[in-house]
């Protein structure tokens, strides 16, 4: 498996050669804990998510990605924000693809399942919001998590 390298505000970052609509989902359990995965492609902790497939609704992509990566079923409850910063690019070493950020972040509530790692997640756990700072999280994901935890009345657009 190749690696994923995130570049944020880095003048030496590779130039993007694609843009792919993607989702992340801030899934909360009844205790208010946030579902997080440890990514297998870079070792960072993140909210589950991934690319939208052709013929799929964006919210359905979020539900599918959460189940695939975590074993948790969820229901989308809102939109946290839209993240399209051209200064955040993601380079995939396996094929040289370099994506400009294009991520829609949803909030959701867990409806069932058990945390189960996958080929994309070496660990899956519920994290109390007060403990998230103790995990290795990329700055772009930190922004999304902060917005998800803020309980904003309007989605972030940026």
C-alpha positions as a printed Julia matrix, in Angstrom:
158×3 Matrix{Float64}:
   0.0    0.0     0.0
   1.21   3.48   -0.79
   1.41   6.35    1.62
  -0.63   9.52    1.85
   1.23  12.77    2.46
  -0.73  15.9     3.38
   0.77  19.29    2.57
  -0.7   22.45    4.06
   0.6   25.92    3.16
   3.85  24.33    1.93
   5.48  26.17   -1.0
   7.39  22.96   -1.82
   4.26  20.81   -2.08
   3.69  19.0    -5.36
   1.22  20.62   -7.73
  -2.27  19.1    -7.66
  -3.32  17.02  -10.66
  -6.84  16.05   -9.53
  -9.79  17.07   -7.43
 -12.14  14.44   -5.99
 -15.29  15.12   -3.96
 -14.71  13.48   -0.57
 -16.41  13.26    2.8
 -15.47  13.07    6.45
 -18.02  12.28    9.1
 -18.03  13.45   12.7
 -19.9   10.53   14.29
 -20.94  10.94   17.91
 -22.19   8.29   20.31
 -24.75   8.83   23.07
 -21.95   9.89   25.46
 -20.8   12.65   23.08
 -17.57  10.86   22.14
 -16.2   11.29   18.6
 -15.47   8.26   16.41
 -11.87   8.34   15.19
  -9.64   6.05   13.13
  -5.89   5.67   12.92
  -5.21   5.76    9.17
  -3.07   2.97    7.76
  -1.65   5.19    5.0
  -0.05   7.83    7.26
  -0.54   6.79   10.9
  -2.52   9.92   11.76
  -5.82   9.93   13.61
  -8.8   11.23   11.63
 -12.54  11.18   11.33
 -13.62   8.41    8.95
 -14.24   9.32    5.33
 -13.23   8.97    1.72
 -14.11   9.62   -1.89
 -17.61   9.73   -3.3
 -18.35   7.06   -5.93
 -20.05   7.72   -9.26
 -23.8    7.22   -8.9
 -23.72   7.9    -5.16
 -25.2   10.73   -3.1
 -22.65  12.58   -1.0
 -24.34  11.81    2.34
 -24.61   8.13    1.33
 -20.86   8.14    0.67
 -20.33   9.33    4.23
 -22.48   6.58    5.72
 -20.76   3.96    3.53
 -17.24   5.15    4.36
 -17.96   5.16    8.11
 -19.25   1.58    7.98
 -16.37   0.37    5.77
 -13.64   1.96    7.88
 -15.09   1.52   11.37
 -17.86  -1.1    11.54
 -20.18   1.62   12.91
 -23.55   2.38   11.33
 -24.62   6.02   11.45
 -27.25   8.53   10.43
 -26.23  11.91    8.99
 -27.59  14.77   11.11
 -26.06  17.88    9.56
 -23.34  19.62    7.58
 -20.27  20.79    9.52
 -18.63  22.45    6.54
 -17.09  22.43    3.08
 -13.29  22.43    2.9
 -11.67  23.44   -0.41
  -8.4   25.11    0.57
  -6.13  25.05   -2.53
  -3.16  25.24   -0.13
  -4.0   21.77    1.2
  -2.97  19.02   -1.2
  -2.78  15.28   -0.64
  -0.09  13.28   -2.44
  -0.49   9.52   -2.92
   2.85   7.75   -3.36
   1.25   4.67   -4.96
   0.29   6.41   -8.2
   1.52  10.03   -8.06
  -1.96  11.46   -7.72
  -1.95  14.82   -5.97
  -5.41  16.03   -4.96
  -6.5   19.52   -4.1
  -8.67  19.4    -0.99
 -12.41  19.07   -1.68
 -14.05  17.67    1.43
 -17.58  17.89    2.76
 -17.8   17.2     6.48
 -21.03  15.89    7.98
 -22.12  15.34   11.56
 -23.81  12.06   12.42
 -25.06   9.95   15.27
 -24.1    6.32   15.73
 -26.97   3.87   15.27
 -25.2    0.53   15.8
 -22.19  -1.66   15.19
 -18.92  -2.24   16.99
 -15.62  -0.4    16.37
 -13.75  -2.67   13.94
 -10.51  -1.81   12.08
 -10.28  -2.25    8.3
  -7.6   -2.12    5.62
  -7.79   1.69    5.9
  -7.9    1.92    9.7
  -5.47   0.17   12.03
  -7.43   1.37   15.09
 -10.98   2.56   15.65
 -12.06   4.18   18.91
 -14.46   6.6    20.55
 -12.6    9.61   21.92
 -14.0   12.04   24.48
 -13.61  15.57   23.03
 -11.39  16.67   25.95
  -8.83  13.98   25.03
  -8.47  14.61   21.28
  -5.44  16.89   21.75
  -3.5   13.81   22.92
  -3.73  12.18   19.48
  -1.58  12.76   16.37
  -3.94  14.61   14.0
  -3.0   16.6    10.87
  -3.75  20.34   11.06
  -6.38  20.15    8.3
  -8.26  17.46   10.23
  -7.89  19.44   13.48
  -9.8   22.3    11.87
 -12.62  19.95   10.84
 -12.77  18.37   14.29
 -12.83  21.79   15.98
 -15.73  22.86   13.78
 -17.6   19.59   14.46
 -17.19  20.04   18.21
 -18.13  23.75   18.16
 -21.78  23.04   17.42
 -21.81  25.88   14.9
 -25.22  27.17   13.78
 -24.03  27.51   10.16
 -21.61  25.35    8.18
 -18.01  26.44    7.62
 -17.36  27.34    3.97
 -13.73  27.61    3.03
